[in-house]
Amino acid sequence: MNLPNKLTILRILLIPIFVFFLMLDNNSIKIIPLVIFIAASLTDTLDGNIARKFNLITDFGKFMDPLADKLLVSSALICFVEMNYISAWIVIIIIGREFLISGFRTLAASKNVTIAANKWGKIKTVFQMILIIVILIDYARPIQFINELINPLIIITVLLTLISAITYLVNNRNVIKS
């Protein structure tokens, strides 16, 4: 097991710890979920950079790295519904897009076609992470200007989620046709 794959596993293992501390709702430890989420997010950047730089890309990493990201983001968003930060329908759109594109990629793979991430998917992921971090900052220490960023970030994230889904489907519609 190489270092990038170990970092991916670490990210997955951090998810239940993140959720545990987030759902405790204890004022003295509200910063802990933010620290855990940022650490987990950094492992994503780090594992990808190491894998590419040292040619350590594996089938395990190709499958588990994006799954770890989806689990981390989905866990945070589902908790935010419980905490009344985000409406359920928004989370359904975001998670639904992930299922749709994962299914689409599986279909493509069954036809020996690889669908790489595109710029819209990467931008969407960045905004999801920013949104989650902003909400976690607001949760840890409510600050008016931070709170005012949440709704615009939700709108931008939902729009980017929809744009990235449409782009994937349109650019790869030949997978559906054959």
RAJO-V890029 format. One record per backbone hydrogen bond with DSSP energy under -1.0 kcal/mol. CO is the residue of the C=O (numbers start at 1). NH is the residue of the N-H. E is the energy in kcal/mol with one decimal. If there is no record, write none. Layout:
CO,NH,E
CO,NH,E
This chain:
2,6,-2.0
3,7,-2.4
4,8,-1.9
5,9,-2.3
6,10,-2.5
7,11,-2.2
8,12,-1.9
9,13,-2.5
10,14,-1.8
14,18,-2.9
15,19,-2.7
16,20,-2.5
17,21,-2.3
18,22,-2.3
19,23,-2.6
26,29,-2.0
29,32,-1.5
31,35,-2.2
32,36,-2.7
33,37,-2.7
34,38,-2.5
35,39,-2.5
36,40,-2.9
37,41,-2.8
38,42,-2.4
39,43,-1.7
40,44,-1.0
41,45,-1.5
42,46,-2.9
43,47,-2.9
44,48,-1.8
45,49,-2.3
46,50,-2.6
47,51,-2.4
48,52,-2.3
49,53,-2.7
50,54,-2.4
51,56,-2.7
58,62,-2.4
59,63,-1.8
60,64,-3.5
61,65,-2.0
63,67,-1.2
64,68,-3.0
65,69,-1.9
66,70,-2.4
67,71,-2.6
68,72,-2.4
69,73,-2.7
70,74,-2.7
71,75,-2.3
72,76,-2.0
73,77,-2.6
74,78,-2.7
75,79,-2.1
76,80,-2.2
77,81,-1.4
78,82,-1.7
79,83,-1.9
80,85,-3.0
80,86,-1.1
81,84,-1.5
87,91,-1.4
88,92,-2.6
89,93,-1.8
90,94,-2.2
91,95,-3.0
92,96,-2.6
93,97,-2.1
94,98,-1.4
95,99,-2.2
96,100,-2.7
97,101,-2.8
98,102,-2.3
99,103,-2.8
100,104,-2.4
101,105,-2.7
102,106,-2.1
103,107,-2.5
104,108,-2.5
105,109,-2.7
106,110,-1.9
108,111,-1.3
108,113,-2.7
109,112,-1.9
118,122,-1.9
119,123,-2.7
120,124,-2.5
121,125,-2.0
122,126,-2.2
123,127,-2.3
124,128,-2.3
125,129,-2.4
126,130,-2.5
127,131,-2.8
128,132,-2.5
129,133,-2.6
130,134,-2.8
131,135,-2.5
132,136,-2.5
133,137,-2.4
134,138,-2.5
135,139,-2.6
136,140,-2.4
137,141,-2.6
143,147,-2.6
144,148,-2.0
146,149,-1.4
149,153,-2.2
150,154,-2.4
151,155,-2.3
152,156,-2.5
153,157,-2.7
154,158,-2.6
155,159,-2.5
156,160,-2.7
157,161,-2.3
158,162,-2.4
159,163,-2.8
160,164,-2.7
161,165,-1.9
162,166,-2.6
163,167,-2.7
164,168,-2.4
165,169,-2.3
166,170,-3.0
167,171,-2.8
168,172,-1.1
170,173,-1.2
172,175,-2.0
173,177,-1.8
174,178,-1.7
